[in-house]
């Protein structure tokens, strides 16, 4: 998972990528821990999370895919 700017320097979102296939598997409208938690909770088969060091990714991953 990583963040990207939808509009340079203004609106940020999250892209989720399958590391094995290198294909996007999800786009989240923001970079909030609650949004990521909900997305991960709907996909219990996810076993490994690769993330940026941003705190909201750590929090969302810990809650959504413990």
N, C-alpha and C positions, 0 to 999 in steps of 0.2 A: 504494500500500500504506500501511496505517496500522495502528496498534495500537488495541485496545479492551479494556475490562475486562469479563470475563465475570461477574465478581462484584466489586462496587465495592471498589477498592483492593487486591484480593488476587490474582486470577487473570487474567493478560493473554494475549491471543491476537492474531493478525494477520488483517486483512481485506484482500483484494485486489479492486480494482474496475477495470473497463474504463472508462477516462476518456471514451471516445467515447460509449458507451451509458449510462454512469453506473449500471451494474448490477454487483453482486458477481460475481466469477468464481472466488473461492476463499476458504476460511477455513482458516487454519492453527492448530493447537492451542496454539501458543506463539509467542514472538517471538525465536526463535533463528536465527542466520545459517545454520546447517546445514539447518534445515527449509526455509527460503526458498530456499537454493541447490538443494536437491533438487526442489522444486516448479518452479522456473524451468527447471532442466535437462530436465525432462520436457516442456517446452513451448518448443521452439526457435524458434517463429514470433514470439515476443515481441520487438519491436524497440526499444520505448521503455519506460523504467521511471520513474514518478513516485513519489517516496518522501519520507518524513519525514526529518529530519536525524539520526535515531537511528543510531548506529554499526552495529548489527547489520543494519539494512536495507541500508546501504551495502556492507557486507562480503558479505552474501548475494547482492545484485544483481551485484556485481562478479564473484563466483565462478560464479553460476548463469546469468548472461546477459552474458558479456563483450562 
